[in-house]
């Protein structure tokens, strides 16, 4: 039976090969997406060497954090953010990848005021202009980046995107290249960015070829998600 540890080593080897082939010569972090996974699966991945985990639902994540306080996990929030969840998210995560409007950034900044370390944030950009997808449109990106840069308890690190799914490598490259151009344009404008959070289980090698520094991988690491119905999942809605 393939274990989480086996899958982790295979993914890390693939990431290393993709890094070597990339023209950007960047170091790529694996962010293990653990939504709908039990705390035991996270513990297994941690024991195998994975220390960075991403969650989409704040209440589900907090329950797992309580069960895993003995582990030195770096928690990233990667899901859409509802205003009334900003306090929980701002105080219980090291990173937020999904900031897409100033109101949310301001509320996260206020929530972080009592914590010495600033909250690392990425702006989610919607390069495919999908109505059903979160993210700021590219032509509004610089304005939002400027506003976030003025918030004292947030540190703007880069961009995150979830392009439209495709099995066509050419389309994958085109969409990731759009995100990369947005990222490079902000750097040219003077923003000190170092993070490009793009690529998931089905396209992370392509994302690395276009300069990804974080790839968010769930099913390829943990296997298919179980149809879990628990209190945290059924009562929480961050969308």
C-alpha positions as CSV (number, residue, x, y, z in Angstrom):
1,X,0.0,0.0,0.0
2,X,1.3,3.5,-0.9
3,X,1.7,5.5,2.2
4,X,1.7,9.3,2.8
5,X,5.5,9.0,3.4
6,X,6.0,7.3,0.0
7,X,3.9,9.9,-1.8
8,X,5.7,12.7,0.0
9,X,9.1,11.4,-1.1
10,X,7.9,11.0,-4.7
11,X,6.5,14.5,-4.8
12,X,9.7,16.1,-3.3
13,X,11.8,14.2,-5.9
14,X,9.5,15.6,-8.7
15,X,9.7,19.1,-7.3
16,X,13.5,18.8,-7.2
17,X,13.7,17.7,-10.8
18,X,11.3,20.5,-11.9
19,X,13.4,23.0,-10.0
20,X,16.5,21.9,-11.8
21,X,14.8,22.2,-15.2
22,X,13.2,25.6,-14.5
23,X,14.8,28.7,-16.0
24,X,14.1,30.6,-12.7
25,X,16.4,28.5,-10.6
26,X,14.1,29.1,-7.6
27,X,13.6,27.1,-4.4
28,X,10.1,25.6,-4.2
29,X,8.3,24.8,-1.0
30,X,5.7,22.1,-0.8
31,X,2.5,23.3,0.9
32,X,0.5,20.2,2.0
33,X,-3.2,20.9,1.5
34,X,-4.8,19.1,4.4
35,X,-8.5,20.2,4.2
36,X,-10.9,17.3,4.9
37,X,-8.0,15.2,6.2
38,X,-7.9,14.0,9.8
39,X,-5.2,15.2,12.2
40,X,-3.7,11.7,12.1
41,X,-2.9,12.1,8.4
42,X,-1.2,15.5,9.1
43,X,0.8,13.8,11.9
44,X,1.9,11.1,9.5
45,X,3.0,13.6,6.9
46,X,4.8,15.6,9.6
47,X,6.6,12.5,10.9
48,X,7.8,11.9,7.3
49,X,9.3,15.4,7.2
50,X,6.5,17.8,6.0
51,X,6.1,20.8,8.2
52,X,4.0,23.3,6.2
53,X,0.2,22.7,5.9
54,X,-2.6,24.6,4.2
55,X,-6.2,24.7,5.3
56,X,-9.3,26.1,3.6
57,X,-11.7,26.3,6.5
58,X,-10.9,28.2,9.7
59,X,-12.9,26.2,12.2
60,X,-11.8,22.8,10.8
61,X,-8.2,24.0,10.9
62,X,-8.5,25.2,14.5
63,X,-9.8,21.8,15.6
64,X,-6.7,20.2,14.1
65,X,-4.4,22.8,15.5
66,X,-5.7,21.9,19.0
67,X,-4.9,18.2,18.4
68,X,-1.5,18.9,17.0
69,X,0.0,21.5,19.4
70,X,3.0,19.2,20.0
71,X,4.1,19.6,16.4
72,X,6.0,22.6,15.1
73,X,3.7,23.1,12.1
74,X,3.6,26.3,10.0
75,X,-0.1,26.8,9.2
76,X,-1.2,28.6,6.0
77,X,-4.7,29.6,5.2
78,X,-5.5,29.2,1.5
79,X,-9.3,29.4,1.2
80,X,-11.8,32.2,0.5
81,X,-12.2,34.5,3.5
82,X,-15.5,35.6,5.0
83,X,-15.3,38.8,7.0
84,X,-16.5,37.3,10.3
85,X,-13.6,34.7,10.1
86,X,-10.8,37.3,9.9
87,X,-10.2,37.3,13.7
88,X,-9.6,33.6,13.8
89,X,-7.5,33.5,10.7
90,X,-5.4,36.5,11.6
91,X,-4.5,35.1,15.0
92,X,-4.0,31.5,14.2
93,X,-2.1,31.3,10.9
94,X,1.4,32.3,9.8
95,X,0.4,32.9,6.2
96,X,-2.8,33.8,4.3
97,X,-2.7,33.2,0.5
98,X,-6.2,34.3,-0.4
99,X,-6.4,38.1,0.2
100,X,-8.5,39.6,-2.6
101,X,-9.9,42.8,-1.3
102,X,-8.9,45.7,1.0
103,X,-11.6,45.1,3.6
104,X,-10.3,41.6,4.3
105,X,-6.7,42.9,4.5
106,X,-7.7,45.6,7.0
107,X,-9.5,43.2,9.2
108,X,-6.6,40.7,9.2
109,X,-4.3,43.6,10.0
110,X,-6.5,44.5,13.0
111,X,-6.7,40.9,14.2
112,X,-2.9,40.6,14.1
113,X,-2.2,43.7,16.2
114,X,-1.6,41.7,19.4
115,X,0.9,39.4,17.8
116,X,4.5,40.5,17.4
117,X,5.2,38.8,14.1
118,X,3.4,40.2,11.0
119,X,1.1,38.0,9.1
120,X,2.5,36.9,5.7
121,X,0.0,37.5,2.9
122,X,-0.4,36.8,-0.8
123,X,-2.9,38.5,-3.0
124,X,-5.1,36.1,-4.9
125,X,-5.3,37.2,-8.5
126,X,-8.0,35.9,-10.9
127,X,-6.2,35.8,-14.3
128,X,-8.8,33.7,-15.9
129,X,-11.5,36.2,-15.1
130,X,-13.9,33.5,-13.8
131,X,-17.0,34.9,-12.1
132,X,-17.2,31.9,-9.8
133,X,-13.6,32.3,-8.6
134,X,-12.2,34.6,-5.9
135,X,-9.3,36.9,-6.7
136,X,-8.6,40.5,-7.8
137,X,-8.5,41.2,-11.5
138,X,-5.0,42.0,-12.8
139,X,-5.9,45.6,-13.6
140,X,-6.8,46.2,-9.9
141,X,-3.8,44.4,-8.5
142,X,-1.4,47.2,-8.0
143,X,-3.9,49.4,-6.2
144,X,-4.6,46.6,-3.7
145,X,-0.9,45.8,-3.3
146,X,-0.2,49.5,-2.5
147,X,-2.9,49.5,0.1
148,X,-1.8,46.3,1.8
149,X,1.8,47.5,1.9
150,X,0.7,50.3,4.2
151,X,-0.8,48.0,6.8
152,X,1.7,47.6,9.6
153,X,0.7,44.1,10.8
154,X,0.8,42.5,7.3
155,X,3.8,41.6,5.2
156,X,3.0,41.3,1.5
157,X,5.0,38.4,0.1
158,X,3.6,37.8,-3.3
159,X,0.7,36.4,-5.4
160,X,-1.5,33.3,-5.4
161,X,-3.7,32.0,-8.2
162,X,-5.9,29.1,-9.1
163,X,-6.1,29.2,-12.9
164,X,-8.9,27.5,-14.8
165,X,-8.3,23.7,-14.7
166,X,-6.8,22.3,-17.9
167,X,-5.1,19.1,-19.0
168,X,-3.5,21.0,-22.0
169,X,0.1,21.8,-21.0
170,X,0.1,24.8,-23.4
171,X,-2.9,26.3,-21.7
172,X,-1.4,25.6,-18.3
173,X,1.8,27.4,-19.3
174,X,-0.2,30.4,-20.7
175,X,-2.2,30.9,-17.5
176,X,0.8,30.5,-15.2
177,X,2.8,32.9,-17.4
178,X,0.0,35.5,-16.9
179,X,0.4,35.2,-13.2
180,X,4.1,35.4,-13.5
181,X,3.8,38.6,-15.5
182,X,1.6,40.2,-12.8
183,X,4.2,39.2,-10.2
184,X,7.1,40.6,-12.3
185,X,5.2,43.8,-13.0
186,X,4.7,44.5,-9.3
187,X,8.4,43.9,-8.7
188,X,9.2,46.3,-11.4
189,X,7.0,48.8,-9.6
190,X,9.1,48.4,-6.5
191,X,7.3,45.8,-4.4
192,X,9.6,43.5,-2.6
193,X,8.0,40.2,-3.4
194,X,9.4,36.7,-3.1
195,X,6.5,34.3,-3.3
196,X,4.5,32.9,-6.2
197,X,1.9,30.4,-4.9
198,X,0.7,28.5,-8.0
199,X,0.4,24.9,-9.0
200,X,-1.6,22.0,-7.5
201,X,-1.6,18.2,-7.7
202,X,-2.3,18.1,-11.5
203,X,-0.1,20.9,-12.7
204,X,2.6,21.7,-10.2
205,X,5.5,20.7,-12.5
206,X,4.2,23.2,-15.1
207,X,3.8,25.9,-12.4
208,X,7.4,25.4,-11.3
209,X,8.5,25.8,-14.9
210,X,6.9,29.3,-14.8
211,X,8.5,30.3,-11.5
212,X,6.3,29.0,-8.7
213,X,7.9,29.2,-5.3
214,X,5.1,27.4,-3.4
215,X,3.0,24.5,-4.8
216,X,-0.2,23.5,-3.0
217,X,-0.7,19.8,-3.1
218,X,-3.4,17.8,-1.5
219,X,-4.8,14.7,-3.2
220,X,-1.4,13.7,-4.7
221,X,0.0,13.5,-1.2
222,X,-3.0,12.4,1.0
223,X,-5.0,10.5,-1.6
224,X,-8.6,11.2,-2.6
225,X,-10.4,13.1,0.1
226,X,-13.0,11.1,2.0
227,X,-16.5,12.5,2.0
228,X,-16.2,13.5,5.7
229,X,-19.2,15.1,7.3
230,X,-18.3,16.5,10.7
231,X,-19.3,19.5,12.7
232,X,-16.4,21.6,11.7
233,X,-17.0,21.0,8.0
234,X,-20.7,21.1,8.0
235,X,-21.1,24.3,10.0
236,X,-18.2,26.3,8.7
237,X,-18.4,28.4,5.5
238,X,-15.5,30.6,4.6
239,X,-16.7,31.4,1.1
